[in-house]
């Protein structure tokens, strides 16, 4: 009984969050395949390096997700802007 109420509450909360996206024309999509994301992350790490004064692991996966999803990176970071990914602003 308690589990059912918790699930209903979580479903209600999710529905409220999703309702806020619609007026803003924000669509949810399935994420890209993890293997493709990982391949892009490893490739950019090989090209640009990882660590101090290079791309962080987060940067590599940010890049990889954007490349796999076909979306631009939202970044002002000069290193990410120097990759082959489309960036905004």
N, CA, C and O of each residue as an XYZ file, in Angstrom:
356
protein
N       0.816     -1.184      0.000
C       0.000      0.000      0.000
C       0.867      1.258      0.000
O       0.638      2.177     -0.786
N       1.860      1.294      0.882
C       2.752      2.449      0.959
C       3.545      2.589     -0.339
O       3.716      3.697     -0.847
N       4.026      1.476     -0.871
C       4.789      1.522     -2.127
C       3.943      2.071     -3.266
O       4.436      2.822     -4.108
N       2.687      1.700     -3.288
C       1.781      2.194     -4.329
C       1.603      3.705     -4.225
O       1.589      4.396     -5.243
N       1.467      4.221     -3.014
C       1.323      5.662     -2.825
C       2.593      6.401     -3.228
O       2.533      7.479     -3.820
N       3.744      5.812     -2.901
C       5.023      6.434     -3.286
C       5.141      6.484     -4.801
O       5.517      7.514     -5.360
N       4.821      5.376     -5.473
C       4.889      5.353     -6.944
C       3.935      6.372     -7.555
O       4.291      7.052     -8.517
N       2.742      6.483     -7.013
C       1.777      7.466     -7.521
C       2.293      8.885     -7.327
O       2.152      9.722     -8.218
N       2.888      9.164     -6.169
C       3.456     10.484     -5.900
C       4.589     10.784     -6.883
O       4.661     11.884     -7.429
N       5.475      9.805     -7.110
C       6.580     10.004     -8.052
C       6.060     10.230     -9.466
O       6.603     11.055    -10.200
N       5.020      9.509     -9.852
C       4.429      9.695    -11.176
C       3.817     11.082    -11.301
O       3.943     11.726    -12.342
N       3.163     11.541    -10.258
C       2.585     12.888    -10.269
C       3.674     13.953    -10.390
O       3.524     14.917    -11.142
N       4.757     13.780     -9.656
C       5.866     14.741     -9.707
C       6.486     14.776    -11.103
O       6.788     15.849    -11.626
N       6.675     13.603    -11.702
C       7.229     13.537    -13.055
C       6.297     14.222    -14.045
O       6.757     14.970    -14.908
N       5.012     13.982    -13.934
C       4.042     14.612    -14.839
C       4.091     16.137    -14.717
O       3.979     16.840    -15.722
N       4.256     16.648    -13.508
C       4.350     18.098    -13.312
C       5.611     18.660    -13.972
O       5.573     19.718    -14.599
N       6.713     17.948    -13.827
C       7.969     18.412    -14.442
C       7.869     18.392    -15.964
O       8.309     19.325    -16.636
N       7.290     17.324    -16.499
C       7.159     17.228    -17.955
C       6.227     18.303    -18.499
O       6.450     18.815    -19.596
N       5.197     18.646    -17.756
C       4.258     19.689    -18.196
C       4.956     21.036    -18.331
O       4.550     21.858    -19.152
N       5.994     21.276    -17.545
C       6.738     22.540    -17.638
C       7.597     22.608    -18.898
O       7.952     23.699    -19.344
N       7.929     21.467    -19.468
C       8.775     21.442    -20.666
C       7.996     21.792    -21.936
O       8.527     22.446    -22.833
N       6.767     21.365    -22.007
C       5.980     21.542    -23.221
C       5.846     22.996    -23.669
O       6.072     23.273    -24.847
N       5.490     23.944    -22.789
C       5.368     25.341    -23.238
C       6.695     25.928    -23.733
O       6.706     26.895    -24.494
N       7.791     25.347    -23.304
C       9.115     25.837    -23.715
C       9.626     25.129    -24.962
O      10.741     25.383    -25.417
N       8.804     24.241    -25.510
C       9.160     23.476    -26.717
C      10.443     22.662    -26.502
O      11.315     22.605    -27.369
N      10.529     22.034    -25.323
C      11.665     21.174    -25.002
C      11.190     19.735    -25.096
O      10.257     19.332    -24.402
N      11.834     18.971    -25.955
C      11.433     17.584    -26.157
C      12.434     16.644    -25.479
O      13.644     16.871    -25.510
N      11.908     15.601    -24.875
C      12.764     14.559    -24.323
C      13.015     13.523    -25.398
O      12.119     13.174    -26.166
N      14.241     13.035    -25.443
C      14.599     12.014    -26.427
C      15.324     10.881    -25.730
O      15.840     11.043    -24.624
N      15.357      9.753    -26.376
C      16.157      8.647    -25.856
C      17.626      9.000    -26.016
O      18.010      9.602    -27.019
N      18.449      8.639    -25.048
C      19.880      8.946    -25.159
C      20.538      8.094    -26.242
O      20.037      7.025    -26.590
N      21.661      8.574    -26.770
C      22.394      7.790    -27.760
C      22.918      6.492    -27.139
O      22.963      6.344    -25.918
N      23.304      5.577    -27.989
C      23.857      4.310    -27.510
C      25.150      4.553    -26.741
O      26.016      5.286    -27.219
N      25.299      3.953    -25.561
C      26.489      4.184    -24.740
C      27.802      3.861    -25.455
O      28.802      4.550    -25.252
N      27.807      2.831    -26.280
C      29.031      2.469    -27.006
C      29.489      3.556    -27.961
O      30.686      3.804    -28.098
N      28.537      4.206    -28.623
C      28.876      5.297    -29.534
C      29.390      6.504    -28.766
O      30.347      7.154    -29.186
N      28.749      6.805    -27.631
C      29.194      7.922    -26.799
C      30.616      7.660    -26.314
O      31.471      8.543    -26.388
N      30.868      6.457    -25.821
C      32.198      6.114    -25.322
C      33.245      6.220    -26.426
O      34.344      6.719    -26.185
N      32.922      5.761    -27.627
C      33.872      5.836    -28.737
C      34.245      7.290    -29.045
O      35.418      7.590    -29.266
N      33.271      8.184    -29.060
C      33.558      9.604    -29.296
C      34.374     10.199    -28.149
O      35.282     10.996    -28.384
N      34.057      9.816    -26.911
C      34.787     10.349    -25.748
C      36.250      9.928    -25.792
O      37.138     10.741    -25.532
N      36.505      8.677    -26.116
C      37.886      8.189    -26.197
C      38.625      8.869    -27.343
O      39.793      9.229    -27.201
N      37.961      9.044    -28.465
C      38.599      9.680    -29.625
C      38.989     11.121    -29.332
O      40.096     11.541    -29.671
N      38.093     11.889    -28.704
C      38.427     13.287    -28.411
C      39.506     13.363    -27.333
O      40.334     14.274    -27.359
N      39.510     12.432    -26.396
C      40.559     12.405    -25.373
C      41.915     12.102    -26.015
O      42.928     12.682    -25.625
N      41.938     11.206    -26.987
C      43.185     10.899    -27.700
C      43.696     12.111    -28.466
O      44.898     12.374    -28.483
N      42.785     12.855    -29.105
C      43.194     14.005    -29.911
C      43.590     15.213    -29.069
O      44.550     15.906    -29.405
N      42.872     15.475    -27.988
C      43.063     16.714    -27.235
C      43.665     16.523    -25.847
O      43.961     17.501    -25.161
N      43.847     15.279    -25.432
C      44.424     15.022    -24.116
C      43.413     15.156    -22.997
O      42.365     15.782    -23.152
N      43.748     14.553    -21.861
C      42.895     14.603    -20.676
C      43.766     14.990    -19.499
O      44.892     14.510    -19.364
N      43.250     15.848    -18.656
C      43.988     16.222    -17.456
C      44.181     17.716    -17.368
O      43.466     18.499    -17.994
N      45.163     18.092    -16.577
C      45.422     19.511    -16.360
C      45.775     20.192    -17.682
O      46.588     19.686    -18.456
N      45.157     21.338    -17.926
C      45.347     22.124    -19.149
C      44.937     21.373    -20.414
O      45.447     21.637    -21.503
N      44.020     20.446    -20.252
C      43.452     19.707    -21.384
C      41.977     19.470    -21.053
O      41.459     20.042    -20.094
N      41.317     18.655    -21.818
C      39.913     18.354    -21.555
C      39.789     17.458    -20.331
O      40.603     16.558    -20.125
N      38.768     17.708    -19.521
C      38.490     16.817    -18.395
C      37.687     15.624    -18.905
O      37.217     15.624    -20.042
N      37.534     14.621    -18.069
C      36.692     13.485    -18.457
C      35.268     13.963    -18.739
O      34.627     13.499    -19.682
N      34.777     14.891    -17.917
C      33.440     15.442    -18.146
C      33.373     16.116    -19.511
O      32.407     15.919    -20.248
N      34.389     16.908    -19.859
C      34.416     17.574    -21.167
C      34.333     16.552    -22.293
O      33.606     16.745    -23.268
N      35.077     15.475    -22.152
C      35.085     14.440    -23.195
C      33.697     13.839    -23.386
O      33.260     13.625    -24.517
N      33.007     13.567    -22.285
C      31.672     12.990    -22.408
C      30.635     14.033    -22.823
O      29.658     13.691    -23.490
N      30.824     15.284    -22.448
C      29.961     16.370    -22.919
C      30.071     16.447    -24.441
O      29.060     16.488    -25.143
N      31.288     16.466    -24.937
C      31.555     16.464    -26.374
C      30.912     15.247    -27.035
O      30.199     15.369    -28.030
N      31.177     14.067    -26.462
C      30.720     12.812    -27.059
C      29.203     12.735    -27.140
O      28.652     12.301    -28.151
N      28.542     13.149    -26.095
C      27.079     13.115    -26.102
C      26.533     14.060    -27.171
O      25.609     13.705    -27.903
N      27.097     15.245    -27.258
C      26.639     16.213    -28.265
C      26.879     15.679    -29.680
O      25.999     15.778    -30.536
N      28.055     15.119    -29.928
C      28.362     14.581    -31.259
C      27.417     13.438    -31.609
O      26.903     13.379    -32.726
N      27.185     12.535    -30.668
C      26.334     11.382    -30.932
C      24.883     11.793    -31.127
O      24.177     11.221    -31.958
N      24.438     12.780    -30.364
C      23.053     13.247    -30.468
C      22.851     14.208    -31.639
O      21.717     14.522    -32.001
N      23.966     14.678    -32.236
C      23.847     15.629    -33.339
C      23.413     17.011    -32.874
O      22.752     17.741    -33.613
N      23.783     17.367    -31.658
C      23.405     18.652    -31.080
C      24.650     19.488    -30.803
O      25.731     18.931    -30.612
N      24.518     20.821    -30.778
C      25.680     21.659    -30.471
C      26.015     21.617    -28.980
O      25.159     21.347    -28.137
N      27.272     21.888    -28.687
C      27.717     22.023    -27.300
C      27.386     23.421    -26.809
O      27.622     24.399    -27.518
N      26.853     23.524    -25.627
C      26.626     24.830    -25.016
C      27.825     25.091    -24.115
O      27.877     24.611    -22.983
N      28.787     25.853    -24.623
C      30.008     26.066    -23.870
C      30.724     27.339    -24.303
O      30.601     27.787    -25.443
N      31.458     27.897    -23.383
C      32.366     28.997    -23.692
C      33.817     28.537    -23.538
O      34.747     29.302    -23.793
N      34.003     27.291    -23.122
C      35.334     26.744    -22.898
C      36.123     26.709    -24.210
O      35.675     26.133    -25.201
N      37.295     27.332    -24.199
C      38.085     27.434    -25.437
C      38.550     26.074    -25.943
O      38.643     25.868    -27.153
N      38.846     25.136    -25.033
C      39.280     23.811    -25.474
C      38.158     23.051    -26.165
O      38.375     22.421    -27.200
N      36.965     23.109    -25.598
C      35.838     22.438    -26.257
C      35.494     23.120    -27.575
O      35.091     22.461    -28.533
N      35.653     24.437    -27.624
C      35.369     25.160    -28.867
C      36.406     24.846    -29.946
O      36.155     25.068    -31.131
N      37.573     24.327    -29.539
C      38.606     23.989    -30.521
C      38.412     22.594    -31.114
O      39.156     22.201    -32.012
N      37.431     21.847    -30.631
C      37.155     20.521    -31.202
C      36.335     20.683    -32.465
O      36.001     21.800    -32.859
N      36.013     19.574    -33.097
C      35.230     19.617    -34.327
C      33.731     19.659    -34.076
O      32.951     19.617    -35.027
N      33.310     19.742    -32.820
C      31.884     19.795    -32.499
C      31.349     21.208    -32.721
O      32.052     22.196    -32.510
N      30.097     21.281    -33.149
C      29.439     22.585    -33.259
C      29.213     23.103    -31.849
O      28.797     22.348    -30.971
N      29.483     24.388    -31.623
C      29.303     24.960    -30.292
C      28.394     26.184    -30.344
O      28.268     26.851    -31.371
N      27.776     26.449    -29.217
C      26.965     27.647    -29.057
C      27.304     28.214    -27.710
O      27.671     27.394    -26.868
N      27.246     29.400    -27.384
C      26.918     30.537    -28.210
C      28.067     30.888    -29.125
O      27.968     31.835    -29.906
